[in-house]
Amino acid sequence: MNWSDIGDAMFGGLADYGDILSLVQNSLWAGAILGLVGGLVGVFVMQRDMAFAVHGISELSFAGAAAALLIGADVVAGSIVGSLVAAGLIGWLGARARDRNSIIGVLMPFGLGLGILFLSLYSGRAAGRFSLLTGQIVSVQNDQLGWLIAISSFVIVALVLIWRPLRFDSLDPQAAAARGVPTVAVSLGFMLLLGLAVAVAVHIIGALLVLALLVTPAAAAMRIASGPISVPLLAALFGIVSAVGGILLAVMGTLPVSPYITTISFAIYVGCRVLGSRRGRVTR
């Protein structure tokens, strides 16, 4: 299924918008799940100042997916391997922010270069290559949706289990260490969860657009809320609205889904930033 198929369905006599939506039902579920996971994980990404790490992991995930595409292996598995390798390296070698940014700066061009190399050697359909960069959210198959649900469920459950120590370590790592929190294990565990979240996001929305769901919704939520419950809930809501809203708008139009998702996500951030600034002026 692609946008031309949907367009043919729209102009070929489907009388009802609900009939059109049935063609992208898997995509809507995938978007909602990605928005939920991205919003929850993104809160800790922002608290730990790791937005740059998301992009670094996505480049290695892209390289892993491209390698799998080249050798005929499962693309999701390749994306996961690439993400976990990157997350493990960043978590292990980048304990300090300066070291972490240096490692990410080294990994990003390396992963992107490998990915481009593998894609240039791939002789299959050009659409398959392009989708690794911009995603294929309009053609989510049942098996892909199953992978997404399974991995996302694992990420959410694991995140809930380590939520309190992870939040303590994210807000005050020195105090957390002094209170006996295993900060190294918590940090590495979060990096691996982040790697899994990036892997499934890359496979669906592409390596170039990961930040739109794993960083922007949480950044927007943190502009207007500060509570331990309100921020994650708002971030998840913003992520779901961006992904699902982008798909719904794309079905009605002729543009790919990616511009809609990124524009909605950016508009939410700008609105939250303006609202947060006005609140700040009122309280002074």
Backbone as CSV, one residue per row, in Angstrom:
resi,resn,N_x,N_y,N_z,CA_x,CA_y,CA_z,C_x,C_y,C_z
1,MET,0.841,-1.192,0.000,0.000,0.000,0.000,0.881,1.248,0.000
2,ASN,0.609,2.217,-0.901,1.315,3.482,-0.922,0.311,4.593,-1.180
3,TRP,0.812,5.838,-1.281,-0.104,6.971,-1.399,-0.859,6.952,-2.724
4,SER,-0.271,6.419,-3.798,-1.000,6.344,-5.062,-2.174,5.377,-4.966
5,ASP,-1.979,4.265,-4.224,-3.078,3.321,-4.024,-4.220,3.983,-3.246
6,ILE,-3.843,4.724,-2.209,-4.870,5.400,-1.424,-5.583,6.456,-2.268
7,GLY,-4.813,7.168,-3.085,-5.422,8.161,-3.953,-6.384,7.529,-4.941
8,ASP,-5.997,6.379,-5.508,-6.898,5.672,-6.419,-8.187,5.279,-5.707
9,ALA,-8.025,4.838,-4.432,-9.213,4.448,-3.667,-10.111,5.646,-3.401
10,MET,-9.494,6.795,-3.131,-10.277,7.982,-2.839,-11.075,8.433,-4.062
11,PHE,-10.430,8.410,-5.208,-11.076,8.916,-6.406,-11.757,7.813,-7.202
12,GLY,-11.706,6.588,-6.711,-12.314,5.490,-7.433,-13.673,5.104,-6.907
13,GLY,-14.241,5.909,-6.044,-15.610,5.642,-5.658,-15.830,5.323,-4.203
14,LEU,-14.786,5.422,-3.357,-15.028,5.217,-1.920,-15.854,6.400,-1.412
15,ALA,-17.030,6.113,-0.926,-17.947,7.184,-0.575,-17.713,7.724,0.818
16,ASP,-16.894,7.103,1.545,-16.859,7.384,2.966,-15.415,7.451,3.433
17,TYR,-15.129,8.470,4.236,-13.766,8.620,4.764,-13.378,7.436,5.633
18,GLY,-14.371,6.821,6.287,-14.084,5.641,7.096,-13.554,4.500,6.272
19,ASP,-14.029,4.365,5.030,-13.506,3.325,4.147,-12.038,3.571,3.816
20,ILE,-11.703,4.840,3.646,-10.310,5.186,3.351,-9.418,4.867,4.553
21,LEU,-9.912,5.192,5.742,-9.118,4.951,6.949,-8.878,3.462,7.176
22,SER,-9.796,2.623,6.720,-9.604,1.186,6.885,-8.387,0.691,6.115
23,LEU,-7.988,1.436,5.086,-6.811,1.063,4.309,-5.506,1.325,5.063
24,VAL,-5.559,2.239,6.018,-4.342,2.596,6.761,-4.520,2.301,8.253
25,GLN,-5.328,1.310,8.571,-5.597,0.990,9.976,-4.321,0.613,10.721
26,ASN,-3.492,-0.234,10.115,-2.231,-0.610,10.758,-1.336,0.603,10.973
27,SER,-1.354,1.522,10.008,-0.533,2.722,10.131,-0.975,3.580,11.309
28,LEU,-2.277,3.688,11.498,-2.793,4.475,12.618,-2.389,3.861,13.957
29,TRP,-2.487,2.532,14.071,-2.049,1.856,15.288,-0.548,2.057,15.499
30,ALA,0.226,1.916,14.431,1.678,2.098,14.542,2.013,3.514,14.980
31,GLY,1.330,4.498,14.401,1.575,5.877,14.785,1.248,6.141,16.242
32,ALA,0.119,5.598,16.706,-0.266,5.796,18.095,0.741,5.160,19.049
33,ILE,1.195,3.958,18.728,2.156,3.259,19.585,3.489,3.999,19.612
34,LEU,3.946,4.431,18.441,5.206,5.176,18.387,5.105,6.495,19.148
35,GLY,3.965,7.166,19.020,3.789,8.409,19.757,3.815,8.195,21.257
36,LEU,3.171,7.124,21.724,3.159,6.798,23.152,4.556,6.497,23.665
37,VAL,5.249,5.585,22.995,6.596,5.203,23.433,7.555,6.379,23.322
38,GLY,7.484,7.090,22.199,8.367,8.232,22.005,8.180,9.296,23.062
39,GLY,6.926,9.564,23.430,6.680,10.567,24.449,7.230,10.162,25.805
40,LEU,7.013,8.900,26.211,7.486,8.447,27.521,9.009,8.396,27.590
41,VAL,9.627,7.819,26.572,11.090,7.741,26.555,11.696,9.131,26.400
42,GLY,11.033,9.974,25.620,11.566,11.304,25.359,11.695,12.163,26.598
43,VAL,10.846,11.938,27.608,10.944,12.702,28.854,12.323,12.524,29.473
44,PHE,12.797,11.285,29.523,14.115,11.028,30.109,15.236,11.449,29.169
45,VAL,14.980,11.393,27.883,15.961,11.901,26.922,16.230,13.386,27.191
46,MET,15.156,14.142,27.419,15.317,15.568,27.683,15.933,15.816,29.058
47,GLN,15.488,15.073,30.076,16.018,15.271,31.419,17.503,14.939,31.495
48,ARG,17.930,13.990,30.678,19.334,13.573,30.692,20.157,14.272,29.616
49,ASP,19.539,15.238,28.927,20.210,16.022,27.890,20.829,15.109,26.825
50,MET,20.003,14.222,26.262,20.499,13.218,25.337,19.804,13.271,23.976
51,ALA,19.286,14.455,23.609,18.651,14.578,22.292,19.633,14.236,21.177
52,PHE,20.875,14.636,21.352,21.909,14.337,20.366,22.125,12.831,20.250
53,ALA,21.976,12.120,21.370,22.178,10.669,21.364,21.129,9.968,20.510
54,VAL,19.900,10.479,20.501,18.846,9.866,19.679,19.255,9.863,18.220
55,HIS,19.788,10.980,17.767,20.204,11.067,16.364,21.383,10.146,16.096
56,GLY,22.310,10.068,17.051,23.455,9.175,16.872,23.041,7.716,16.789
57,ILE,22.124,7.302,17.651,21.644,5.922,17.625,20.894,5.644,16.329
58,SER,20.124,6.626,15.860,19.346,6.417,14.636,20.248,6.177,13.429
59,GLU,21.429,6.793,13.414,22.344,6.595,12.282,22.876,5.158,12.251
60,LEU,23.222,4.602,13.430,23.683,3.214,13.473,22.532,2.253,13.215
61,SER,21.336,2.623,13.660,20.166,1.815,13.357,19.916,1.785,11.861
62,PHE,20.059,2.922,11.222,19.941,3.006,9.768,20.977,2.130,9.082
63,ALA,22.217,2.142,9.577,23.266,1.305,8.997,22.941,-0.174,9.160
64,GLY,22.447,-0.559,10.338,22.082,-1.953,10.555,20.945,-2.391,9.659
65,ALA,19.932,-1.532,9.491,18.814,-1.865,8.610,19.270,-1.966,7.160
66,ALA,20.165,-1.059,6.752,20.666,-1.093,5.379,21.488,-2.348,5.126
67,ALA,22.283,-2.758,6.120,23.069,-3.988,5.979,22.147,-5.201,5.848
68,ALA,21.092,-5.234,6.651,20.135,-6.337,6.567,19.438,-6.358,5.215
69,LEU,19.106,-5.184,4.705,18.466,-5.096,3.390,19.396,-5.626,2.305
70,LEU,20.677,-5.314,2.435,21.657,-5.736,1.436,21.824,-7.243,1.389
71,ILE,21.870,-7.882,2.561,22.129,-9.325,2.604,20.838,-10.153,2.607
72,GLY,19.703,-9.474,2.546,18.433,-10.195,2.505,17.936,-10.662,3.849
73,ALA,18.429,-10.083,4.930,17.988,-10.452,6.272,16.809,-9.578,6.679
74,ASP,16.283,-9.836,7.876,15.155,-9.064,8.366,15.598,-7.644,8.708
75,VAL,14.924,-6.662,8.128,15.326,-5.270,8.294,15.118,-4.808,9.727
76,VAL,14.042,-5.258,10.361,13.793,-4.870,11.754,14.906,-5.384,12.658
77,ALA,15.319,-6.637,12.444,16.399,-7.205,13.249,17.695,-6.425,13.042
78,GLY,17.983,-6.066,11.799,19.187,-5.286,11.522,19.141,-3.925,12.182
79,SER,17.966,-3.296,12.154,17.809,-2.000,12.792,18.011,-2.100,14.299
80,ILE,17.479,-3.172,14.902,17.626,-3.361,16.348,19.089,-3.588,16.719
81,VAL,19.788,-4.421,15.949,21.202,-4.685,16.228,22.004,-3.394,16.157
82,GLY,21.788,-2.604,15.106,22.510,-1.345,14.967,22.229,-0.396,16.114
83,SER,20.968,-0.298,16.520,20.597,0.595,17.623,21.214,0.155,18.944
84,LEU,21.159,-1.147,19.220,21.691,-1.637,20.493,23.207,-1.494,20.560
85,VAL,23.889,-1.705,19.438,25.343,-1.500,19.413,25.667,-0.046,19.727
86,ALA,24.961,0.878,19.060,25.204,2.300,19.303,24.865,2.691,20.734
87,ALA,23.699,2.234,21.227,23.289,2.569,22.590,24.270,2.014,23.610
88,GLY,24.725,0.786,23.395,25.688,0.188,24.318,27.000,0.950,24.345
89,LEU,27.499,1.341,23.178,28.754,2.095,23.112,28.621,3.454,23.786
90,ILE,27.511,4.137,23.505,27.315,5.455,24.113,27.160,5.335,25.622
91,GLY,26.378,4.347,26.077,26.176,4.170,27.511,27.428,3.730,28.239
92,TRP,28.258,2.909,27.588,29.458,2.363,28.228,30.601,3.371,28.227
93,LEU,30.821,4.028,27.093,31.969,4.922,26.965,31.655,6.365,27.313
94,GLY,30.358,6.717,27.278,29.999,8.117,27.474,29.363,8.398,28.810
95,ALA,30.040,8.057,29.877,29.482,8.298,31.209,29.336,9.796,31.481
96,ARG,30.294,10.585,30.996,30.224,12.031,31.159,29.684,12.668,29.893
97,ALA,29.031,13.822,30.061,28.363,14.469,28.926,29.358,14.805,27.817
98,ARG,30.563,15.293,28.204,31.550,15.651,27.180,31.985,14.427,26.390
99,ASP,32.270,13.337,27.087,32.655,12.097,26.410,31.517,11.580,25.531
100,ARG,30.288,11.658,26.055,29.137,11.146,25.315,28.956,11.892,24.001
101,ASN,29.034,13.208,24.041,28.862,13.984,22.813,29.974,13.715,21.813
102,SER,31.185,13.504,22.306,32.299,13.185,21.407,32.066,11.844,20.727
103,ILE,31.639,10.851,21.507,31.393,9.517,20.942,30.267,9.568,19.921
104,ILE,29.208,10.310,20.246,28.087,10.425,19.308,28.532,11.117,18.028
105,GLY,29.348,12.147,18.176,29.854,12.847,17.006,30.709,11.968,16.110
106,VAL,31.368,10.980,16.701,32.151,10.021,15.916,31.249,8.970,15.276
107,LEU,30.261,8.492,16.036,29.400,7.425,15.542,28.468,7.883,14.427
108,MET,27.985,9.126,14.493,26.997,9.585,13.523,27.494,9.518,12.079
109,PRO,28.621,10.146,11.740,29.075,10.056,10.347,29.479,8.641,9.953
110,PHE,30.008,7.869,10.922,30.389,6.488,10.623,29.155,5.659,10.253
111,GLY,28.090,5.774,11.068,26.867,5.035,10.783,26.212,5.476,9.499
112,LEU,26.175,6.790,9.272,25.573,7.304,8.043,26.357,6.856,6.821
113,GLY,27.690,6.889,6.932,28.521,6.434,5.812,28.325,4.966,5.505
114,LEU,28.268,4.140,6.559,28.023,2.707,6.345,26.659,2.474,5.694
115,GLY,25.660,3.181,6.192,24.322,3.014,5.642,24.259,3.381,4.173
116,ILE,24.879,4.488,3.800,24.898,4.905,2.393,25.656,3.898,1.544
117,LEU,26.757,3.358,2.085,27.517,2.339,1.358,26.655,1.113,1.086
118,PHE,25.987,0.616,2.117,25.159,-0.583,1.946,24.015,-0.336,0.964
119,LEU,23.414,0.854,1.032,22.315,1.158,0.115,22.801,1.291,-1.321
120,SER,24.004,1.818,-1.497,24.537,1.943,-2.860,24.848,0.585,-3.471
121,LEU,25.141,-0.406,-2.624,25.412,-1.757,-3.113,24.133,-2.565,-3.314
122,TYR,23.022,-2.061,-2.764,21.754,-2.792,-2.857,21.148,-2.580,-4.240
123,SER,20.756,-3.666,-4.872,20.244,-3.586,-6.250,18.731,-3.750,-6.326
124,GLY,18.054,-3.749,-5.189,16.602,-3.919,-5.180,15.874,-2.634,-5.475
125,ARG,14.591,-2.589,-5.113,13.751,-1.440,-5.417,14.248,-0.186,-4.704
126,ALA,14.200,0.942,-5.415,14.643,2.210,-4.844,13.761,2.623,-3.670
127,ALA,12.468,2.250,-3.724,11.552,2.606,-2.636,11.988,1.981,-1.323
128,GLY,12.534,0.754,-1.395,13.005,0.096,-0.185,14.164,0.825,0.442
129,ARG,15.032,1.383,-0.387,16.160,2.145,0.147,15.702,3.463,0.756
130,PHE,14.829,4.157,0.037,14.381,5.473,0.477,13.609,5.387,1.789
131,SER,12.872,4.294,1.993,12.031,4.166,3.183,12.854,4.090,4.463
132,LEU,14.110,3.654,4.379,14.937,3.599,5.578,15.262,4.996,6.092
133,LEU,15.226,5.978,5.228,15.496,7.352,5.635,14.231,8.094,6.036
134,THR,13.142,7.866,5.316,11.916,8.627,5.560,10.775,7.780,6.088
135,GLY,10.975,6.461,6.239,9.963,5.609,6.835,8.973,5.051,5.835
136,GLN,8.147,4.125,6.330,7.131,3.501,5.495,5.851,3.322,6.303
137,ILE,5.444,4.372,6.965,4.327,4.261,7.899,3.004,4.006,7.195
138,VAL,2.922,4.265,5.889,1.666,4.014,5.186,1.562,2.582,4.695
139,SER,2.592,1.798,4.869,2.550,0.416,4.388,2.971,-0.560,5.477
140,VAL,2.479,-0.341,6.695,2.807,-1.203,7.826,2.031,-2.511,7.687
141,GLN,2.762,-3.608,7.596,2.142,-4.917,7.469,1.835,-5.490,8.851
142,ASN,1.045,-6.568,8.862,0.645,-7.171,10.140,1.842,-7.652,10.947
143,ASP,2.828,-8.272,10.282,3.992,-8.760,11.017,4.820,-7.606,11.566
144,GLN,4.918,-6.515,10.807,5.643,-5.344,11.294,4.940,-4.721,12.492
145,LEU,3.610,-4.666,12.429,2.855,-4.137,13.556,3.031,-5.025,14.783
146,GLY,3.092,-6.340,14.571,3.333,-7.251,15.680,4.681,-7.009,16.338
147,TRP,5.726,-6.851,15.524,7.053,-6.513,16.048,6.988,-5.221,16.860
148,LEU,6.335,-4.229,16.291,6.262,-2.927,16.944,5.562,-3.021,18.296
149,ILE,4.449,-3.744,18.348,3.710,-3.892,19.602,4.543,-4.639,20.640
150,ALA,5.208,-5.718,20.224,5.995,-6.524,21.160,7.162,-5.715,21.737
151,ILE,7.914,-5.056,20.873,9.081,-4.303,21.341,8.647,-3.100,22.170
152,SER,7.609,-2.413,21.729,7.135,-1.242,22.466,6.600,-1.638,23.837
153,SER,5.911,-2.761,23.914,5.407,-3.234,25.205,6.557,-3.529,26.155
154,PHE,7.598,-4.175,25.634,8.767,-4.456,26.469,9.411,-3.169,26.967
155,VAL,9.550,-2.189,26.078,10.165,-0.919,26.463,9.343,-0.232,27.549
156,ILE,8.026,-0.193,27.396,7.173,0.486,28.371,7.208,-0.222,29.722
157,VAL,7.120,-1.553,29.723,7.153,-2.306,30.984,8.489,-2.103,31.694
158,ALA,9.593,-2.222,30.944,10.918,-2.032,31.542,11.090,-0.606,32.056
159,LEU,10.546,0.342,31.322,10.653,1.741,31.745,9.894,1.979,33.047
160,VAL,8.733,1.381,33.164,7.950,1.518,34.398,8.694,0.900,35.579
161,LEU,9.352,-0.236,35.355,10.060,-0.928,36.433,11.238,-0.111,36.965
162,ILE,11.897,0.637,36.106,13.058,1.420,36.557,12.727,2.906,36.653
163,TRP,11.453,3.252,36.622,11.046,4.652,36.531,11.607,5.507,37.672
164,ARG,11.425,5.062,38.916,11.838,5.891,40.049,13.353,6.087,40.112
165,PRO,14.166,5.000,40.088,15.611,5.244,40.096,16.095,6.002,38.864
166,LEU,15.475,5.759,37.716,15.875,6.469,36.498,15.565,7.957,36.612
167,ARG,14.408,8.279,37.165,14.056,9.691,37.332,14.991,10.369,38.331
168,PHE,15.306,9.678,39.426,16.227,10.220,40.431,17.596,10.468,39.803
169,ASP,18.077,9.487,39.057,19.386,9.613,38.416,19.383,10.693,37.342
170,SER,18.244,10.889,36.664,18.171,11.886,35.600,18.173,13.306,36.162
171,LEU,17.519,13.509,37.300,17.401,14.848,37.866,18.592,15.226,38.739
172,ASP,19.167,14.252,39.461,20.299,14.550,40.353,21.188,13.310,40.465
173,PRO,22.049,13.086,39.479,22.858,11.860,39.474,23.796,11.738,40.672
174,GLN,24.334,12.865,41.154,25.245,12.787,42.304,24.502,12.328,43.561
175,ALA,23.328,12.902,43.797,22.547,12.499,44.964,22.062,11.061,44.825
176,ALA,21.721,10.664,43.609,21.274,9.289,43.383,22.382,8.298,43.706
177,ALA,23.600,8.611,43.276,24.726,7.730,43.565,24.999,7.669,45.059
178,ALA,24.892,8.824,45.727,25.130,8.862,47.166,24.077,8.068,47.935
179,ARG,22.864,7.964,47.400,21.789,7.212,48.053,21.789,5.737,47.675
180,GLY,22.794,5.313,46.926,22.930,3.907,46.605,22.253,3.448,45.331
181,VAL,21.776,4.364,44.516,21.177,3.987,43.233,22.282,3.496,42.300
182,PRO,22.131,2.319,41.693,23.154,1.819,40.755,23.104,2.615,39.456
183,THR,23.706,3.787,39.476,23.553,4.732,38.368,24.105,4.197,37.047
184,VAL,25.202,3.447,37.112,25.786,2.916,35.875,24.829,1.921,35.221
185,ALA,24.286,1.021,36.044,23.351,0.027,35.519,22.072,0.684,35.018
186,VAL,21.586,1.685,35.752,20.370,2.386,35.341,20.601,3.126,34.023
187,SER,21.740,3.788,33.908,22.044,4.531,32.682,22.176,3.598,31.482
188,LEU,22.883,2.495,31.677,23.057,1.552,30.579,21.726,0.913,30.201
189,GLY,20.919,0.583,31.210,19.605,0.013,30.932,18.732,0.967,30.141
190,PHE,18.755,2.242,30.521,17.964,3.220,29.772,18.475,3.367,28.348
191,MET,19.782,3.346,28.162,20.329,3.468,26.817,19.868,2.315,25.938
192,LEU,19.800,1.122,26.483,19.351,-0.022,25.694,17.862,0.104,25.355
193,LEU,17.068,0.596,26.305,15.652,0.836,26.017,15.500,1.923,24.953
194,LEU,16.314,2.956,25.054,16.302,4.007,24.040,16.682,3.442,22.673
195,GLY,17.662,2.532,22.670,18.061,1.901,21.414,16.920,1.127,20.776
196,LEU,16.165,0.390,21.589,15.021,-0.355,21.061,13.940,0.593,20.536
197,ALA,13.675,1.666,21.270,12.668,2.630,20.830,13.075,3.283,19.511
198,VAL,14.349,3.633,19.393,14.832,4.234,18.149,14.731,3.235,17.002
199,ALA,15.049,1.965,17.272,15.035,0.951,16.215,13.657,0.802,15.592
200,VAL,12.626,0.697,16.425,11.282,0.537,15.868,10.809,1.832,15.213
201,ALA,11.238,2.977,15.757,10.851,4.252,15.151,11.515,4.439,13.800
202,VAL,12.794,4.065,13.690,13.507,4.194,12.417,12.840,3.347,11.348
203,HIS,12.434,2.145,11.719,11.832,1.253,10.736,10.503,1.784,10.218
204,ILE,9.782,2.540,11.052,8.464,3.021,10.657,8.512,4.447,10.110
205,ILE,9.202,5.370,10.792,9.195,6.764,10.353,10.522,7.206,9.745
206,GLY,11.546,6.344,9.742,12.790,6.667,9.073,13.821,7.318,9.972
207,ALA,15.084,7.191,9.585,16.185,7.700,10.403,16.196,9.219,10.493
208,LEU,15.670,9.893,9.472,15.732,11.353,9.456,14.659,12.017,10.314
209,LEU,13.637,11.263,10.718,12.490,11.865,11.386,12.306,11.386,12.826
210,VAL,13.265,10.650,13.349,13.124,10.075,14.694,12.925,11.157,15.746
211,LEU,13.634,12.258,15.612,13.561,13.305,16.621,12.156,13.878,16.762
212,ALA,11.351,13.806,15.699,10.007,14.376,15.735,9.117,13.679,16.747
213,LEU,9.398,12.410,17.063,8.576,11.677,18.027,9.322,11.327,19.305
214,LEU,10.643,11.331,19.282,11.403,10.944,20.475,11.977,12.135,21.235
215,VAL,11.863,13.329,20.690,12.401,14.507,21.373,11.370,15.625,21.450
216,THR,10.781,16.002,20.320,9.919,17.182,20.267,8.712,17.111,21.201
217,PRO,7.948,15.993,21.260,6.798,15.969,22.178,7.190,16.180,23.638
218,ALA,8.270,15.540,24.069,8.705,15.711,25.459,9.203,17.133,25.696
219,ALA,9.920,17.701,24.724,10.384,19.077,24.865,9.215,20.040,24.983
220,ALA,8.145,19.773,24.230,6.953,20.617,24.305,6.282,20.484,25.662
221,ALA,6.132,19.258,26.145,5.463,19.028,27.432,6.204,19.716,28.570
222,MET,7.525,19.710,28.514,8.311,20.302,29.584,8.269,21.824,29.587
223,ARG,7.737,22.423,28.504,7.588,23.876,28.477,6.374,24.339,29.275
224,ILE,5.375,23.461,29.464,4.133,23.894,30.120,3.798,23.078,31.366
225,ALA,4.591,22.078,31.692,4.327,21.257,32.876,5.637,20.873,33.532
226,SER,5.546,20.481,34.797,6.752,20.081,35.525,6.515,18.897,36.452
227,GLY,5.292,18.449,36.584,4.984,17.363,37.500,5.475,16.020,36.992
228,PRO,5.760,15.076,37.896,6.260,13.760,37.498,5.252,12.930,36.720
229,ILE,3.978,13.272,36.810,2.947,12.549,36.071,2.477,13.345,34.857
230,SER,2.311,14.651,35.045,1.781,15.480,33.961,2.712,15.550,32.759
231,VAL,4.016,15.613,32.992,4.952,15.710,31.865,4.928,14.460,30.989
232,PRO,5.072,13.245,31.547,4.998,12.058,30.686,3.654,11.915,29.978
233,LEU,2.551,12.210,30.678,1.241,12.083,30.051,1.090,13.061,28.894
234,LEU,1.510,14.300,29.094,1.431,15.290,28.020,2.349,14.920,26.857
235,ALA,3.556,14.454,27.165,4.495,14.069,26.109,3.927,12.930,25.270
236,ALA,3.346,11.934,25.940,2.732,10.819,25.208,1.560,11.304,24.364
237,LEU,0.741,12.201,24.923,-0.394,12.743,24.175,0.080,13.515,22.949
238,PHE,1.102,14.356,23.117,1.617,15.130,21.989,2.194,14.212,20.908
239,GLY,2.872,13.147,21.339,3.432,12.208,20.367,2.340,11.504,19.577
240,ILE,1.285,11.068,20.269,0.182,10.379,19.598,-0.531,11.327,18.632
241,VAL,-0.784,12.558,19.080,-1.460,13.537,18.217,-0.626,13.825,16.978
242,SER,0.689,13.954,17.132,1.553,14.239,15.989,1.528,13.110,14.973
243,ALA,1.685,11.872,15.457,1.761,10.731,14.546,0.417,10.424,13.902
244,VAL,-0.607,10.268,14.726,-1.932,9.917,14.201,-2.507,11.080,13.397
245,GLY,-2.348,12.294,13.889,-2.835,13.456,13.157,-2.157,13.605,11.806
246,GLY,-0.856,13.324,11.758,-0.145,13.400,10.485,-0.678,12.410,9.472
247,ILE,-0.977,11.199,9.931,-1.518,10.177,9.029,-2.900,10.577,8.525
248,LEU,-3.751,11.057,9.432,-5.109,11.440,9.045,-5.104,12.582,8.034
249,LEU,-4.206,13.549,8.222,-4.123,14.656,7.269,-3.555,14.195,5.930
250,ALA,-2.577,13.291,5.983,-1.968,12.810,4.755,-2.958,12.021,3.910
251,VAL,-3.864,11.286,4.567,-4.872,10.527,3.829,-5.762,11.464,3.021
252,MET,-6.039,12.655,3.566,-6.906,13.600,2.878,-6.176,14.397,1.806
253,GLY,-4.835,14.413,1.854,-4.075,15.203,0.904,-3.295,14.355,-0.072
254,THR,-2.292,14.977,-0.687,-1.473,14.291,-1.687,-0.002,14.228,-1.296
255,LEU,0.358,14.831,-0.161,1.748,14.835,0.274,2.053,13.584,1.086
256,PRO,3.340,13.208,1.185,3.722,12.094,2.070,3.393,12.430,3.522
257,VAL,3.388,11.400,4.350,2.986,11.587,5.743,4.038,12.342,6.554
258,SER,5.302,12.213,6.199,6.382,12.780,7.018,6.252,14.279,7.259
259,PRO,5.993,15.108,6.228,5.848,16.549,6.505,4.722,16.872,7.472
260,TYR,3.643,16.111,7.420,2.528,16.361,8.329,2.925,16.065,9.772
261,ILE,3.588,14.925,9.993,3.993,14.553,11.357,4.952,15.581,11.934
262,THR,5.964,15.933,11.166,6.960,16.876,11.678,6.362,18.264,11.888
263,THR,5.457,18.683,11.016,4.843,20.008,11.155,3.939,20.070,12.378
264,ILE,3.121,19.031,12.591,2.258,19.010,13.775,3.103,19.012,15.044
265,SER,4.136,18.187,15.061,5.021,18.117,16.229,5.666,19.467,16.507
266,PHE,6.138,20.127,15.452,6.777,21.434,15.613,5.766,22.482,16.061
267,ALA,4.559,22.442,15.490,3.524,23.410,15.872,3.149,23.257,17.340
268,ILE,3.052,22.018,17.817,2.755,21.791,19.237,3.861,22.374,20.106
269,TYR,5.113,22.163,19.693,6.238,22.698,20.472,6.199,24.225,20.519
270,VAL,5.967,24.854,19.366,5.916,26.319,19.325,4.781,26.840,20.191
271,GLY,3.601,26.194,20.101,2.480,26.608,20.932,2.770,26.480,22.416
272,CYS,3.400,25.375,22.810,3.751,25.173,24.222,4.802,26.165,24.673
273,ARG,5.730,26.482,23.797,6.771,27.447,24.155,6.176,28.837,24.369
274,VAL,5.249,29.236,23.502,4.585,30.531,23.657,3.765,30.548,24.939
275,LEU,3.003,29.479,25.180,2.182,29.394,26.388,3.055,29.420,27.637
276,GLY,4.170,28.687,27.602,5.070,28.674,28.745,5.678,30.033,29.012
277,SER,6.013,30.763,27.958,6.591,32.094,28.121,5.580,33.061,28.728
278,ARG,4.324,32.977,28.287,3.291,33.847,28.840,3.040,33.546,30.310
279,ARG,3.044,32.281,30.670,2.860,31.902,32.076,4.005,32.457,32.923
280,GLY,5.230,32.378,32.345,6.381,32.880,33.087,6.296,34.367,33.349
281,ARG,5.797,35.130,32.363,5.678,36.571,32.545,4.586,36.923,33.570
282,VAL,3.508,36.116,33.566,2.403,36.384,34.496,2.825,36.133,35.945
283,THR,3.654,35.130,36.177,4.050,34.764,37.545,5.157,35.647,38.091
284,ARG,5.753,36.484,37.254,6.821,37.343,37.755,6.266,38.562,38.494
